[in-house]
Amino acid sequence: MATNSINPLIDPPCSTIVYRLILKKEWFDPDDTTRVKAEAFTRRRPKLLDTGVDVPGDDDGLSVFDSFRIDPQTCIETTNRCYGIATLHVGTLLDYGLTVIRDPSDRARILITDAPFENPNDATAERLLDDIAESARIKIRCRHKRSQS
Amino acid sequence: MPALECEPKHSRNVPLRTKGRLWTQAKDTCPSRREHVRSLLQSYLYARHKKGRGLASPFSIDVGLPAKAKFRSYRQALTEKAPPAKKQKQYVLPFRFSPISISQQRLLDLLVEKGEDDHGRIDPTQYAFKTALEFVQTAEWMLGVDIKSSPTVDSEGGIRVTWKNGDRKVKLVCPATPNAPIYIYQSSATRSFLHNQEVTHLALARQLAWLLHGDQFDQSIDRSTL
């Protein structure tokens, strides 16, 4: 198994389990209740809006939560709308050749910096997304919507 | 049965409860059903006329009707099919039910919600939806079978449709705008391939045939469509 040797003192060890929020209900496979689809693990591309606002998307990496530092409920409540949580194993991600670092601005968050972007138009990237999705496990299914107050 | 010169609405011989129930049940139904109820009510009045006040229950008819119809309750009579009306407009259902495949239904389900959430757009763009629906419909028609797929909307409103069969997968990627390319991705345990040139309905049908039949996929597509 690979080791996370980029910055071993700071970066998450291989045994770390991370939480990925399921932000769309279609990310669950409707024909296999134990599976999450590959679309749940894609990064959003940065874009420039018509108004001139620069939206960074997930340019710095796919954001996940460190299960040792945050509990699932708090994790869900960070969003306005969420349908569940899937877990990933950092060691497996490293085996796939991905880079996993701790978010410098939030110690509860972890970034997978080279996760593929949405619609990569590349067979290798699509394959990698499928592999990540295969390794994911569903931890919670829920329907969280933050009240407008 | 002699016809009685009374309109049920104005009749004083019918208990109010009976009249009200019959007309409530007949109010929203077709004209022929209303006529049917009117005739039932007339037979009830006739029965009372013949027997004085001897008809204890308004729920039974035992006079003035054919033998088969004797001792029926009004409830039974109302639920059975009304006789066909002559020279009356046919009562037509306001819509026609047409079954669609699961894949098409799931695509339509993407339109249920609109707006944006934490991840981006919730609903697909018009271009993405039209493209995805055309591809799915045509490919299913070419194959002659419905294959379950699951679509998702990306953060910009594009649609990704996934078909799975064992370890084989086919994905159709319809971007949010015509500026980005449409492509088809296929994968199995041993290989993966991406088609981003000449992405047509037929190309998708061929990939889906491969998904169903493996290496024998060419046989399942009608050669006349090539």
HADDOCK unambig.tbl for C-alpha pairs under 7 A between the chains (distance, minus, plus):
assign (segid A and resid 23 and name CA) (segid B and resid 119 and name CA) 6.66 0.50 0.50
assign (segid A and resid 26 and name CA) (segid B and resid 152 and name CA) 5.57 0.50 0.50
assign (segid A and resid 27 and name CA) (segid B and resid 152 and name CA) 6.96 0.50 0.50
assign (segid A and resid 30 and name CA) (segid B and resid 150 and name CA) 7.00 0.50 0.50
assign (segid A and resid 44 and name CA) (segid B and resid 155 and name CA) 6.73 0.50 0.50
assign (segid A and resid 79 and name CA) (segid B and resid 118 and name CA) 6.94 0.50 0.50
assign (segid A and resid 80 and name CA) (segid B and resid 118 and name CA) 6.67 0.50 0.50
assign (segid A and resid 119 and name CA) (segid B and resid 173 and name CA) 6.98 0.50 0.50
assign (segid A and resid 122 and name CA) (segid B and resid 194 and name CA) 6.83 0.50 0.50
assign (segid A and resid 123 and name CA) (segid B and resid 185 and name CA) 6.96 0.50 0.50
assign (segid A and resid 123 and name CA) (segid B and resid 192 and name CA) 6.42 0.50 0.50
assign (segid A and resid 123 and name CA) (segid B and resid 193 and name CA) 5.83 0.50 0.50
assign (segid A and resid 123 and name CA) (segid B and resid 194 and name CA) 5.46 0.50 0.50
